[in-house]
Amino acid sequence: MTKKNKELSLEQREEILEVLKDRFEKNMHRHDGLEWAKVQAKLEANTEKLWSLHEMERTGGEPDVVDHDKKQGEYLFYDCSAESPKGRRSVCYDREALESRKKYKPENSAIDMATAMDIELLTEEKYRELQKLDNVDLKTSSWVQTPANIRKLGGALFCDRRYDTVFVYHNGAESYYGARGFRGMLRV
């Protein structure tokens, strides 16, 4: 996709800003001490990031601000939907896994989708941080960034929450399930 295709119209920018502001105000527990006006100013100065947030929203991620990296001067948005985003499920882990399947290939991979959206998969650590803010993935699971040594051996990691506990599991990277997607993160 070209850079030009990753630009939102003025109407789309205003719409996503309104959705994000509304979600920000309704979920203050996720970003205690942060001010929407400062977040909005940062977004308006980095309109290319609005496209990624629009994609996160379009695919069911319900992105919201969850942290402020003062050292880098960046706000961190995570997918905060109750379950793994609907528009990003039934995907294997990465391109290598997708190409390794001979039959019944999924349409896409988590890594390819995240790259196309200009976002990152959550790490296990970031996933656990999200779970401290809200109980998510009670019925679904989400791929997370997988260490190279595990991926080299054909595996990939995913997480969910069951029995009031966050679990990290492994699966073949080529596997895919209707209830497994991925959650992303965007730095603005």
SULTASUL-V140848 format. One record per backbone hydrogen bond with DSSP energy under -0.5 kcal/mol. NH is the residue of the N-H (numbers start at 1). CO is the residue of the C=O. E is the energy in kcal/mol with one decimal. If there is no record, write none. Layout:
BEGIN
nh:NH co:CO e:E
nh:NH co:CO e:E
END
This chain:
BEGIN
nh:6 co:2 e:-0.5
nh:6 co:3 e:-1.5
nh:7 co:4 e:-1.2
nh:13 co:9 e:-2.6
nh:14 co:10 e:-2.5
nh:15 co:11 e:-2.3
nh:16 co:12 e:-2.6
nh:17 co:13 e:-2.2
nh:18 co:14 e:-2.0
nh:19 co:15 e:-2.2
nh:20 co:16 e:-2.7
nh:21 co:17 e:-2.5
nh:22 co:18 e:-2.4
nh:23 co:19 e:-2.3
nh:24 co:20 e:-2.6
nh:25 co:21 e:-2.5
nh:26 co:22 e:-1.8
nh:27 co:23 e:-1.0
nh:27 co:24 e:-0.7
nh:28 co:25 e:-0.5
nh:30 co:27 e:-2.2
nh:31 co:28 e:-1.3
nh:34 co:31 e:-2.2
nh:38 co:35 e:-0.5
nh:39 co:35 e:-1.7
nh:40 co:36 e:-3.4
nh:41 co:37 e:-2.0
nh:42 co:38 e:-1.9
nh:43 co:39 e:-2.3
nh:44 co:40 e:-2.8
nh:45 co:41 e:-1.3
nh:46 co:42 e:-0.5
nh:46 co:43 e:-1.0
nh:49 co:46 e:-2.1
nh:50 co:46 e:-0.6
nh:50 co:47 e:-0.6
nh:51 co:47 e:-0.9
nh:52 co:48 e:-1.0
nh:53 co:49 e:-2.3
nh:54 co:50 e:-2.5
nh:55 co:51 e:-2.2
nh:56 co:52 e:-2.5
nh:57 co:53 e:-2.5
nh:58 co:54 e:-3.1
nh:59 co:55 e:-1.9
nh:60 co:57 e:-1.8
nh:61 co:56 e:-3.0
nh:64 co:78 e:-1.9
nh:66 co:76 e:-3.1
nh:67 co:76 e:-1.1
nh:69 co:74 e:-3.2
nh:70 co:68 e:-1.2
nh:73 co:69 e:-1.8
nh:74 co:69 e:-1.8
nh:76 co:67 e:-2.7
nh:77 co:75 e:-0.6
nh:77 co:186 e:-2.9
nh:78 co:64 e:-2.2
nh:79 co:184 e:-1.6
nh:80 co:61 e:-1.0
nh:80 co:62 e:-1.3
nh:81 co:61 e:-1.8
nh:87 co:59 e:-2.2
nh:88 co:85 e:-2.0
nh:89 co:86 e:-1.1
nh:90 co:177 e:-1.6
nh:90 co:180 e:-1.5
nh:91 co:180 e:-0.8
nh:92 co:108 e:-1.4
nh:93 co:173 e:-2.9
nh:98 co:94 e:-2.3
nh:99 co:95 e:-2.8
nh:100 co:96 e:-1.3
nh:101 co:97 e:-0.8
nh:101 co:98 e:-0.8
nh:110 co:92 e:-2.8
nh:111 co:93 e:-2.5
nh:113 co:109 e:-2.4
nh:114 co:110 e:-2.6
nh:115 co:111 e:-2.5
nh:116 co:112 e:-2.3
nh:117 co:113 e:-1.7
nh:118 co:114 e:-0.6
nh:118 co:115 e:-1.1
nh:119 co:114 e:-2.5
nh:120 co:185 e:-2.3
nh:122 co:183 e:-2.1
nh:127 co:123 e:-2.5
nh:128 co:124 e:-2.3
nh:129 co:125 e:-1.9
nh:130 co:126 e:-2.4
nh:131 co:127 e:-2.0
nh:132 co:128 e:-1.0
nh:132 co:129 e:-0.7
nh:133 co:129 e:-0.8
nh:133 co:130 e:-1.2
nh:134 co:130 e:-2.1
nh:136 co:134 e:-0.8
nh:137 co:82 e:-2.8
nh:141 co:179 e:-2.3
nh:142 co:159 e:-2.5
nh:143 co:181 e:-3.2
nh:144 co:157 e:-2.2
nh:145 co:122 e:-2.4
nh:150 co:147 e:-0.8
nh:151 co:147 e:-2.4
nh:152 co:148 e:-2.8
nh:153 co:149 e:-0.6
nh:153 co:150 e:-0.7
nh:154 co:151 e:-2.0
nh:155 co:150 e:-2.0
nh:156 co:171 e:-1.9
nh:157 co:144 e:-0.5
nh:158 co:169 e:-1.6
nh:159 co:142 e:-2.5
nh:160 co:167 e:-1.6
nh:161 co:137 e:-2.2
nh:162 co:165 e:-2.3
nh:165 co:162 e:-1.7
nh:167 co:160 e:-2.7
nh:167 co:165 e:-0.5
nh:169 co:158 e:-3.2
nh:171 co:156 e:-1.8
nh:173 co:154 e:-2.5
nh:175 co:172 e:-2.1
nh:180 co:177 e:-1.7
nh:181 co:141 e:-2.1
nh:183 co:143 e:-0.8
nh:185 co:120 e:-2.2
nh:186 co:77 e:-2.5
nh:188 co:75 e:-2.8
END
